[in-house]
Amino acid sequence: MVRLRGTVNSEELQGLTLGPTRHITPTNHYGVHCANCSELYYVDESTMARIKSAWEGDRSEIPFRCADCEDEYAEQESGR
């Protein structure tokens, strides 16, 4: 796969990034879509296990929301 230099995050490639990433990394290789924006992110095994357990426990709970959508949600909540 060819990517432009501007889209490559060297920390992601080295596996140093904690949390969801937009590209597969050595630790983040489970694909999951954000419940709000539907963008595809990759998460590690422990995050995927938490997402699955959330779905098994309560279907109304949002199992995954990306950082951008989470920030937007927090801003909306604080503005009420």
N, CA and C of each residue as an Amber inpcrd file, in Angstrom:
protein
   240
   0.8470000  -1.1690000   0.0000000   0.0000000   0.0000000   0.0000000
   0.8960000   1.2370000   0.0000000   0.5540000   2.1900000  -0.8280000
   1.3200000   3.4200000  -0.9320000   0.5790000   4.5200000  -0.1840000
   1.3140000   5.2290000   0.6910000   0.7380000   6.3610000   1.4080000
   1.6470000   7.5570000   1.2460000   1.0440000   8.7190000   1.2090000
   1.8270000   9.9450000   1.1570000   2.5550000  10.1370000   2.4740000
   3.6990000  10.7480000   2.4320000   4.5030000  10.9550000   3.6340000
   3.7070000  11.6720000   4.7340000   2.8550000  12.5940000   4.3790000
   2.0780000  13.3470000   5.3600000   1.0900000  12.4990000   6.1380000
   0.7220000  11.3340000   5.6120000  -0.2480000  10.4900000   6.3030000
   0.4100000   9.4100000   7.1420000   1.7070000   9.2930000   7.0990000
   2.4010000   8.2690000   7.8830000   2.8040000   8.8430000   9.2280000
   2.3980000   8.1990000  10.2890000   2.7650000   8.6050000  11.6400000
   3.8490000   7.6490000  12.1130000   5.0740000   8.1310000  12.2480000
   6.1880000   7.2540000  12.5980000   6.0010000   6.5990000  13.9620000
   5.3070000   7.2600000  14.8910000   5.0510000   6.6530000  16.1950000
   4.1380000   5.4400000  16.0520000   3.1380000   5.5460000  15.1690000
   2.2600000   4.4090000  14.9320000   3.0320000   3.2450000  14.3430000
   3.9080000   3.5380000  13.3940000   4.6760000   2.4770000  12.7540000
   5.5890000   1.7670000  13.7460000   6.0640000   2.4720000  14.7420000
   6.9420000   1.8830000  15.7410000   6.1570000   1.2490000  16.8880000
   4.8480000   1.3950000  16.8750000   4.0260000   0.8130000  17.9300000
   4.0740000   1.6000000  19.2330000   4.4690000   2.8740000  19.1750000
   4.6090000   3.6820000  20.3850000   3.3260000   4.4070000  20.7680000
   2.3880000   4.4720000  19.8600000   1.1500000   5.1970000  20.1090000
   0.2210000   4.3730000  20.9870000  -0.2770000   4.9770000  22.0390000
  -1.2540000   4.3110000  22.8820000  -2.6410000   4.7050000  22.4230000
  -3.5460000   3.7680000  22.4270000  -4.9120000   4.0530000  22.0210000
  -5.1570000   3.7260000  20.5650000  -6.3740000   3.9780000  20.1050000
  -6.7620000   3.6600000  18.7340000  -5.9310000   4.4310000  17.7080000
  -5.6830000   3.7810000  16.5700000  -4.9390000   4.4030000  15.4740000
  -5.7160000   4.2200000  14.1830000  -5.4000000   5.0350000  13.1960000
  -6.0710000   4.9240000  11.9010000  -5.4170000   3.8810000  10.9990000
  -4.2590000   3.4000000  11.3890000  -3.5360000   2.4020000  10.5990000
  -3.2000000   1.2110000  11.4800000  -3.0700000   0.0540000  10.8690000
  -2.6760000  -1.1390000  11.6110000  -1.2600000  -0.9500000  12.1410000
  -1.0550000  -1.2990000  13.3990000   0.2630000  -1.2500000  14.0320000
   0.5560000  -2.6350000  14.5950000   1.7530000  -2.8480000  15.0920000
   2.0430000  -4.1640000  15.6810000   1.1030000  -4.5540000  16.8200000
   0.5900000  -3.5820000  17.5670000  -0.3290000  -3.9020000  18.6670000
  -1.7940000  -3.6660000  18.3030000  -2.0620000  -2.7360000  17.4270000
  -3.4410000  -2.4120000  17.0470000  -3.7680000  -3.0660000  15.7100000
  -4.4070000  -4.2240000  15.7700000  -4.7380000  -4.8990000  14.5210000
  -6.1910000  -5.3680000  14.4630000  -7.0340000  -4.8780000  15.3800000
  -8.4640000  -5.1700000  15.3560000  -9.2060000  -3.9370000  14.8470000
  -9.9040000  -4.0700000  13.7330000 -10.6360000  -2.9560000  13.1520000
 -11.9800000  -2.7600000  13.8180000 -12.2920000  -1.5080000  14.1270000
 -13.5750000  -1.1650000  14.7380000 -13.9800000   0.2260000  14.2390000
 -15.2750000   0.4050000  14.0100000 -15.7790000   1.6940000  13.5350000
 -16.2710000   2.5290000  14.7100000 -16.0270000   3.8340000  14.6400000
 -16.5350000   4.7690000  15.6360000 -18.0610000   4.7730000  15.5530000
 -18.7150000   4.7400000  16.7000000 -20.1800000   4.7210000  16.7450000
 -20.7890000   6.0260000  16.2380000 -20.0300000   7.1230000  16.2510000
 -20.5660000   8.4130000  15.8100000 -20.2460000   8.7260000  14.3520000
 -18.9520000   8.7230000  14.0030000 -18.5470000   9.1500000  12.6590000
 -18.3220000   7.9900000  11.6930000 -18.3180000   6.7760000  12.1950000
 -18.1430000   5.5540000  11.4080000 -16.7650000   5.3930000  10.7810000
 -15.8020000   6.2130000  11.1900000 -14.4270000   6.0530000  10.6950000
 -13.8500000   4.7540000  11.2460000 -12.9890000   4.1210000  10.4530000
 -12.3600000   2.8800000  10.8670000 -11.1020000   3.1730000  11.6710000
 -11.0100000   2.5690000  12.8500000  -9.8340000   2.6790000  13.7090000
  -9.3700000   1.2750000  14.0480000  -8.1180000   1.1810000  14.4490000
  -7.5650000  -0.1000000  14.8690000  -7.2240000  -0.0170000  16.3450000
  -7.6010000  -1.0620000  17.0810000  -7.4020000  -1.0960000  18.5220000
  -6.6350000  -2.3590000  18.9130000  -6.1230000  -2.3550000  20.1510000
  -5.3870000  -3.5160000  20.6370000  -6.3580000  -4.5700000  21.1810000
  -5.8100000  -5.6910000  21.5880000  -6.6260000  -6.8200000  22.0320000
  -7.4450000  -6.5000000  23.2810000  -6.8650000  -5.7880000  24.2460000
  -7.6050000  -5.4770000  25.4740000  -8.7610000  -4.5080000  25.2090000
  -8.5540000  -3.5330000  24.3220000  -9.6390000  -2.6060000  23.9610000
 -10.7520000  -3.3560000  23.2420000 -10.3780000  -4.2720000  22.3620000
 -11.3830000  -5.0540000  21.6410000 -12.1870000  -5.9150000  22.6070000
 -11.5410000  -6.4610000  23.6210000 -12.2460000  -7.2640000  24.6240000
 -13.2440000  -6.4050000  25.3940000 -12.8710000  -5.1550000  25.7310000
 -13.7960000  -4.2490000  26.4290000 -14.9870000  -3.8910000  25.5420000
 -14.7290000  -3.6910000  24.2510000 -15.8160000  -3.3770000  23.3170000
 -16.7910000  -4.5440000  23.2380000 -16.2580000  -5.7500000  23.1210000
 -17.1250000  -6.9330000  23.0380000 -17.9230000  -7.1240000  24.3170000
 -17.2990000  -6.9120000  25.4680000 -18.0350000  -7.0940000  26.7260000
 -19.1200000  -6.0380000  26.8920000 -18.8810000  -4.8280000  26.3910000
 -19.9130000  -3.7840000  26.4440000 -21.1200000  -4.1970000  25.6130000
 -20.8810000  -4.7630000  24.4390000 -21.9810000  -5.2040000  23.5870000
 -22.7450000  -6.3580000  24.2270000 -22.0350000  -7.2570000  24.9050000
 -22.7000000  -8.3940000  25.5320000 -23.5340000  -7.9520000  26.7350000
 -23.0590000  -6.9310000  27.4550000 -23.7520000  -6.4780000  28.6570000
 -24.9680000  -5.6240000  28.3770000 -24.8290000  -4.6350000  27.5050000
 -25.9120000  -3.6870000  27.2740000 -25.8070000  -3.1550000  25.8500000
 -26.7250000  -3.5390000  25.0060000 -26.6970000  -3.1250000  23.5940000
 -26.8850000  -1.6170000  23.4140000 -27.4290000  -0.9250000  24.4120000
 -27.6470000   0.5150000  24.2740000 -26.3710000   1.3140000  24.5520000
 -25.3650000   0.6740000  25.1540000 -24.1050000   1.3570000  25.4500000
 -23.2830000   1.5050000  24.1660000 -22.6740000   2.6740000  23.9910000
 -21.8230000   2.9030000  22.8290000 -20.4670000   2.2700000  23.1080000
 -20.1090000   1.2250000  22.3630000 -18.8890000   0.4960000  22.6810000
 -17.5960000   1.2000000  22.3040000 -17.6070000   2.0350000  21.2530000
 -16.3730000   2.7120000  20.8510000 -16.7010000   4.0550000  20.2210000
 -15.9920000   5.0650000  20.6630000 -16.0980000   6.4090000  20.0980000
 -14.6770000   6.9300000  19.9670000 -14.3080000   7.4530000  18.7950000
 -12.9520000   7.9510000  18.5640000 -12.6920000   9.2030000  19.4190000
 -11.4390000   9.5870000  19.5080000 -11.0530000  10.7270000  20.3540000
 -11.7330000  12.0180000  19.9090000 -11.8270000  12.2470000  18.5920000
 -12.4690000  13.4710000  18.0940000 -13.9410000  13.5190000  18.4950000
 -14.6440000  12.4080000  18.3040000 -16.0660000  12.3660000  18.6570000
 -16.2550000  12.4270000  20.1740000 -15.3430000  11.8180000  20.9110000
 -15.4130000  11.8650000  22.3770000 -15.2310000  13.3000000  22.8690000
 -14.2950000  14.0340000  22.2730000 -14.0900000  15.4420000  22.6380000
 -15.3260000  16.2750000  22.3170000 -15.8960000  16.0330000  21.1400000
 -17.0940000  16.7680000  20.7340000 -18.2590000  16.4690000  21.6850000
 -18.4010000  15.2270000  22.0680000 -19.4560000  14.8310000  23.0030000
 -19.2510000  15.5070000  24.3560000 -18.0050000  15.5460000  24.8310000
 -17.7010000  16.1780000  26.1170000 -18.0280000  17.6730000  26.0720000
 -17.7160000  18.3320000  24.9530000 -18.0090000  19.7590000  24.8080000
 -19.5280000  19.9960000  24.8480000 -20.2780000  19.1310000  24.1800000
 -21.7340000  19.2660000  24.1680000 -22.3060000  19.0630000  25.5640000
 -21.7740000  18.1060000  26.2840000 -22.2440000  17.8430000  27.6400000
 -21.9370000  18.9940000  28.5920000 -20.7530000  19.6030000  28.4490000
 -20.3810000  20.7080000  29.3300000 -21.1310000  21.9890000  29.0020000
 -21.6500000  22.0950000  27.7740000 -22.3730000  23.2800000  27.3610000
 -23.8370000  23.2670000  27.7280000 -24.3050000  22.1960000  28.3030000
 -25.7290000  22.0990000  28.6560000 -26.0810000  22.8770000  29.8590000
